[in-house]
Amino acid sequence: MDIDIISGLYHYGLTIIKYEQDYCLVDLKTQEVYEKMSIYYIRRLLRSWNKHRKNIENVI
């Protein structure tokens, strides 16, 4: 597993688990397990969240 993905998810209070052929995100606070998704989709989510966060920080 890519350490950049793990640390990126941790920033948002999430971790990742392998489930069958896909992965699931897990909320570290509530232990809620989210739907199965590909590692490609998780990378896209992180990029989108980070881009949005940087845009907000530039406004503040």
C-alpha positions, 0 to 999 in steps of 0.5 A: 500500500502506498504510504502517500495514500495512507497518510493522506487518508489519515489527514481526513480521519480515514484509513483503508482496508483491503476487501476482496479485490477492492478497498474500503475506507474506514472512518477512524472515529466512528469505525464506519466502513464505506462502500468498496472502491478501487485504489484508482478511485481513492487516489482521485478522491484524495486529489480532489479533496486536497485541491478543494482544501488548498482552494479554501486555504487560499481564500482564508 
